[in-house]
Amino acid sequence: MPTITPARAALFVFAACTAVLGGALLFQYPGGLHPCALCFAQRWPYYFAIGLAVLALSLTRDPGADTAVRGLLVMIALVFLGGAALATYHVGIEQQWWAGTKACGGGLRATGLSLEDLRKRLLDQPIVRCDRPAWTLFGISLAGFNVAISLGLAVITAALARVVARDRADA
């Protein structure tokens, strides 16, 4: 079994986030599923985690920075927990457990437009509501899958931080 180094832990987080975001983009562009405002918001934890993973990876060149890398891994785990909370909120809106935000209605800004411009913008823009899943598999929406993925990545990243700390203590 290969040793889990701080660099491998950071690379795992980077690769996992890139895969999740790549999947979202595949659903959006080739798949034709237009994301709602909350779908876009659920991508931000992955972008943030990629940034922290790149920072952690850059620190792995310094052997004395294992503590900082471990701290960044813990921060990433917390970011994933926040992403899971946001995805859970979205699932609640889809299931009608609570009301969505004003941004969940489609997001058309029509202030100061002429009637013809407003008509054109309405016809050119897909209206994507947060309370209706665009896609489901076995009754689970993409937001529901994101809850599971975010929680899984939080647990795995926290475990990686623990292993990095343990391996550092054993060295």
C-alpha positions, 0 to 999 in steps of 0.5 A: 500500500503506498504511503499517504504523503501530504502531496498525495493527499493534496493531489487527491483533493485536487483530482476529486474536485476537478472530477466533480466540477467536470461532471457538473459541466458535462451535465450542463453543456453536452447534457443540456441541463441548465443549472439554477442559482443554487446549483451554481452556488454549490460549485463554489466549495469545490473551487475553494477546495481546489485553491486550498489544495493547490496551496497545500501542494505548493507547501509540500516542497518544504518538509517542515510544512506538514503541519500547515498542509494538515491544517489546510486539509482540515480546512478543506474538510470543513469547506466540504461540510459547508458544501454538503449543508448548501446541497442539503438546503437545495434538496429541501427546496426541491422536496418542498420542505422550505421555501427557496431564495429570490434567486431561485426564480430564474434570475432575470434582471429587467430593470430599465428595459424596453418592452421589446428588450424585455421580450427578447431577454425572456425568450432567450433565457432558460428559466431554471427554478431551484424547486424542480430537479432538472434530473434524477436517478433513483429519485435522487437529484443532482443536489442530493448526489452532491450531499453524498459526495460532499460528505464523503469528501469531507470524511476522506479529507479529514482522514487524510489529514489524520493520516498525514499527522500520524505519519508525521508523528511516526517519522 
